[in-house]
Amino acid sequence: MRFLFMFVVLAALAVSLSLMVNSPAQAQGYGNDPNIAMLDNCSTTDPGYAPFGGCPQDSTTKAHQGDVSAGEFLALLTSPLAPGNQVIGHPSWRNEPSYITVRSGQNIRVSNRGGRVHTFTEVANFGGGFISPLNGALTPAPECGSGVPNPNVKFVAVGDTQTLSGLGTGLRKFQCCIHPWMRAAIRVQ
């Protein structure tokens, strides 16, 4: 009886380990078709976003159902624990995943799954964007522009997708030039 119990426990452990090793999370960084989602959780019903272009719902998929008010967004922009007006940003405004590894020549799809317009702009070094109040103490990244968007910045509307191709090898850095804490790094091997 004891032998049977040990056998069942070891079999269950083997199955669990097999599932963990073969889980999709392990393959995410090396998938055949890597995707990055630009996310936010702005409330489509909060009039506080109206002066900033609102928070539209994607009319084709009706996918965005955010619950973050403009007041909450602004309250979490900085932290009293961070010195010198350091921008932290609302945690629901993010790129997911924020780090992937791909093979040279592999295309990467970047989709805006939030309710606000974003950019996915390659930068030499992370910095601020072109909207000064959202930068805090960050110096704007030159690729984003300062006060007005750089003409080379490409906007990704709600529900749209941008495809990156032909990235050179090495660590490539990307950020949203509107919400500069939305960052991603792509290692191209």
Sequence and secondary structure as in RCSB ss.txt:
>XXXX:A:sequence
MRFLFMFVVLAALAVSLSLMVNSPAQAQGYGNDPNIAMLDNCSTTDPGYAPFGGCPQDSTTKAHQGDVSAGEFLA
LLTSPLAPGNQVIGHPSWRNEPSYITVRSGQNIRVSNRGGRVHTFTEVANFGGGFISPLNGALTPAPECGSGVPN
PNVKFVAVGDTQTLSGLGTGLRKFQCCIHPWMRAAIRVQ
>XXXX:A:secstr
 HHHHHHHHHHHHHHHHHHHHT HHHHGGG SS EEEEE  BBTT GGGGGGT     TTT    B B HHHHHH
TSB TTSSSS B   TTSEEESSEEEE TT  EEEEE SSS EE EEESS  B S GGGTTT  B TTT SSS  
TT  EE TT EEEE    SEEEEEE SSSTT EEEEEE 
